[in-house]
Amino acid sequence: MEMNKANATRPIQSIHQNTEDIFHLGVKTIIKNREGKILVLKVEKGTKSYWDLPGGRVQKNEALEATALREVTEETGITTLNNIRHVGMIVSNIRIPIGSEQTVGLIFAFYNADVNSDKVLLSFEHQRYEWVLPQKAIELLEHSYGKNTMQTYCI
């Protein structure tokens, strides 16, 4: 198709129209205590029950590391993370509704961090917590993030 001034501002029609997916960006933090155990949080929503990591979605104009600390503080009461480091990203298999007929996928940035204290003050979002060895964390979290991801980021 020849380009001219008359058609230069028309939207380009694509055979791929409406096939692109939409994602929200979230952060998950793998927190290790002095004994090398990882903090996992229990979520119970209706009949669903699973273990998760502290984390949540990035807010507008918020840096990923700031999101990690904000979410950890909100969900666990932990206000100081030591040696925080970005370890990778995944496109998760989780979909969340953003309206009556649409869902979005989630991309997670994973961080590792260390803490000096085992003290946790849970938010209303979680029913309990445990400090577990890395191998146990991998088993508890593989359903949400994949075994390979957890083996890479937890060890």
C-alpha positions as CSV (number, residue, x, y, z in Angstrom):
1,M,0.0,0.0,0.0
2,E,1.3,3.4,-1.0
3,M,1.5,5.9,1.8
4,N,0.2,9.4,1.2
5,K,-1.0,12.3,3.3
6,A,-4.7,11.2,3.1
7,N,-4.1,7.7,4.7
8,A,-1.1,8.5,6.9
9,T,-3.2,9.1,10.0
10,R,-5.5,6.0,9.6
11,P,-4.9,3.2,12.1
12,I,-3.1,0.3,10.8
13,Q,-5.3,-2.8,10.6
14,S,-3.6,-6.0,11.6
15,I,-4.4,-9.6,11.3
16,H,-3.3,-9.8,14.9
17,Q,-5.8,-7.4,16.1
18,N,-7.2,-8.3,19.6
19,T,-4.7,-11.2,20.0
20,E,-2.3,-9.4,22.3
21,D,-2.5,-10.2,26.0
22,I,-2.5,-7.6,28.8
23,F,-0.4,-8.1,31.9
24,H,0.0,-6.4,35.3
25,L,3.5,-6.3,36.9
26,G,3.9,-7.6,40.4
27,V,6.8,-8.3,42.8
28,K,7.4,-11.4,45.0
29,T,10.1,-11.4,47.6
30,I,11.9,-14.6,48.9
31,I,12.9,-13.7,52.4
32,K,15.5,-15.8,54.2
33,N,16.2,-15.6,57.9
34,R,19.6,-16.2,59.6
35,E,19.1,-20.0,59.5
36,G,18.5,-19.9,55.7
37,K,14.8,-20.6,56.0
38,I,12.3,-19.0,53.7
39,L,9.1,-17.1,54.8
40,V,5.9,-18.5,53.3
41,L,2.4,-17.2,53.8
42,K,-0.8,-19.2,53.9
43,V,-3.7,-17.8,51.8
44,E,-7.3,-19.1,52.3
45,K,-9.9,-17.7,50.0
46,G,-13.2,-19.6,50.1
47,T,-12.4,-23.1,49.2
48,K,-9.0,-22.3,47.9
49,S,-6.0,-22.6,50.1
50,Y,-2.3,-22.2,49.1
51,W,1.1,-21.0,50.2
52,D,2.6,-17.8,48.8
53,L,5.4,-15.3,49.1
54,P,5.0,-11.7,50.2
55,G,4.3,-9.5,47.2
56,G,1.8,-7.6,45.1
57,R,1.3,-5.4,42.2
58,V,3.4,-2.3,41.3
59,Q,1.7,1.0,41.8
60,K,2.0,3.9,39.3
61,N,5.4,5.6,39.4
62,E,6.7,3.0,41.9
63,A,10.1,1.3,41.5
64,L,10.2,-2.5,41.8
65,E,12.4,-2.5,44.8
66,A,10.1,0.0,46.5
67,T,7.1,-2.3,45.7
68,A,9.0,-5.2,47.3
69,L,9.5,-3.4,50.5
70,R,6.0,-1.9,50.6
71,E,4.3,-5.3,50.1
72,V,6.6,-7.1,52.6
73,T,5.8,-4.4,55.2
74,E,2.1,-4.5,54.5
75,E,1.8,-8.3,54.6
76,T,4.3,-9.3,57.3
77,G,5.2,-6.2,59.4
78,I,8.8,-6.6,58.4
79,T,10.2,-3.1,57.7
80,T,13.9,-3.8,57.0
81,L,15.2,-6.0,54.2
82,N,18.9,-6.7,54.0
83,N,20.9,-7.5,50.8
84,I,17.8,-7.1,48.6
85,R,18.6,-8.2,45.1
86,H,16.6,-8.8,41.9
87,V,16.9,-12.5,40.8
88,G,14.6,-12.8,37.8
89,M,11.2,-12.4,36.2
90,I,8.5,-14.8,35.1
91,V,5.2,-14.7,33.2
92,S,2.9,-16.5,35.6
93,N,0.0,-18.8,34.8
94,I,-2.2,-16.7,37.2
95,R,-5.0,-14.6,35.7
96,I,-7.0,-12.0,37.6
97,P,-10.3,-10.3,36.7
98,I,-10.2,-6.5,35.9
99,G,-13.8,-6.2,35.1
100,S,-16.9,-8.2,34.4
101,E,-15.5,-9.8,31.2
102,Q,-11.7,-9.3,31.1
103,T,-8.8,-10.8,32.9
104,V,-5.1,-9.9,32.8
105,G,-2.0,-12.0,33.3
106,L,0.7,-11.4,35.8
107,I,4.4,-10.9,35.3
108,F,6.4,-11.2,38.5
109,A,9.8,-9.7,39.3
110,F,11.4,-11.9,42.0
111,Y,13.7,-10.5,44.7
112,N,15.7,-12.3,47.4
113,A,16.3,-10.6,50.7
114,D,17.6,-11.4,54.2
115,V,16.2,-10.5,57.6
116,N,17.8,-10.5,61.0
117,S,14.5,-11.3,62.9
118,D,11.9,-14.0,62.5
119,K,9.2,-11.8,63.9
120,V,6.2,-11.5,61.6
121,L,2.9,-9.6,62.0
122,L,0.5,-10.9,59.5
123,S,-2.0,-8.8,57.6
124,F,-5.6,-9.8,57.0
125,E,-4.6,-11.3,53.7
126,H,-2.9,-14.3,55.2
127,Q,-4.0,-16.8,57.9
128,R,-0.6,-18.0,59.0
129,Y,3.1,-18.1,58.2
130,E,6.0,-20.5,58.4
131,W,9.8,-20.3,58.1
132,V,10.7,-23.4,56.0
133,L,13.8,-24.9,54.5
134,P,14.4,-24.0,50.8
135,Q,13.4,-27.5,49.6
136,K,10.1,-27.3,51.4
137,A,9.5,-23.8,50.0
138,I,10.0,-25.1,46.5
139,E,7.4,-27.8,47.1
140,L,4.8,-25.4,48.6
141,L,5.2,-22.7,45.9
142,E,5.7,-24.7,42.7
143,H,2.0,-24.8,41.9
144,S,2.0,-21.0,41.5
145,Y,5.4,-20.2,40.1
146,G,6.8,-23.5,38.7
147,K,9.3,-25.9,40.2
148,N,12.2,-24.7,38.0
149,T,11.6,-21.1,38.9
150,M,11.4,-21.9,42.6
151,Q,14.6,-24.1,42.4
152,T,16.4,-21.3,40.7
153,Y,15.3,-18.5,43.0
154,C,15.1,-20.3,46.4
155,I,18.5,-22.0,46.5
